[in-house]
């Protein structure tokens, strides 16, 4: 029963994504997927962020609308946090993802 509901919800998400793409509306604007931009190794901006799990100068764990993201580095500063957007400045060493079709943070 739960499996069929999950499949139905995933199908609905995919249909909405296709419709938004047809109208040139980015899915990130509806909170269906995240968008990540890096400027070299000094800055990373993430749209689609629901929350922060952990934050130190060396590690940042973000809950995204479609999974979880881990950023590791040195002297990292959370320069912006709000309205679903996070910007981090510092020396970025690694970026890892745990994406899920269920979505973390209750969207899936």
N, C-alpha and C positions, 0 to 999 in steps of 0.2 A: 504493500500500500504506500509506504513512505517513498519507495523507489519510484513508483509511477508519478507521484507528486513532484519529485525532484526532476524527473525527465520532462514533465509538463512545464515546470518553471524554467528549465534550461531552454526548452524549445521556444518559450515565450520571449526569453531574453535574446535569443538568436534572431527571432523575427523582428524585434524592436531594433536591434543593431542593424539588420539589413535595411529596414525602413529609414532609419536615421542616415545611413550611408547613402541611400538613394536621394535623399534631400540635402546631402552635404552637411549634415549635422554630426559633429564628432561624438562618438559614444561616451567619451570622457565627460562631456558636458551634462550627461544624464546620470553619471555615477555608475555606468555599466562596466567601465574598464579604466585602468590608470594610464597616465601619460608621464613619461620620465624623460627629462632633458639633462644632458651633462655638458658642461663647458670645460673641456680638458679634464684634469684631475682635481681642480680647485673648487668646483661648484656643481651641485646637482639640485634640480627642481622637480618636484613630484606633485602631479595633480591626481585627485582621486584618493586622497589620504583621509581615512576615517579617524585615526588616532595614533598615538605614540605609545609603544609598549615599554621601550627602554631608551634612555638618552644619557650618554656620557661623552666626554671629549674623544673617545676612541670607538664608540659603537652606538648605532641608532637602529632601532627596530620599529618599523612603521606598519600599521594595519591599513591595507589598501582595500578598495572596493572589490578587488578580485584576487586577494591573497595577502601575503606578507612579504616585506622587503627588509633586508639587513644591509646596512652601510657601515663599513669599517674603515677607519682612517686615523689621522692624527690632527689634533687641534681643531676638531670639528665644532662649528658653532651653528646652532639652529637660528638662522637669520630671519626666517619668516615661518609662521605657523598660524594658519587660520583659513577659513572658507574653503577647506578641502585641499589646500596647497601648502607644501612644506619646501623650504629652500635651505640647503646646508652648504656652508662654506668651510673650507679646510683642505687637508691633503687626503683625498679619497684613495684608499688602497684596494678595497674590494666591494662589490655589490652582488648580493645573492637574493634569489627569489624563491618563494614557495607559493605558487599560484594554484588556485583551486577553482573547479567549476561551481562549487557550492558558494564560494566567496566568503570571506571572513567579515565580520562586522554586520552580519544579518541581511545582506543583500541577495543571498542566493539560496 
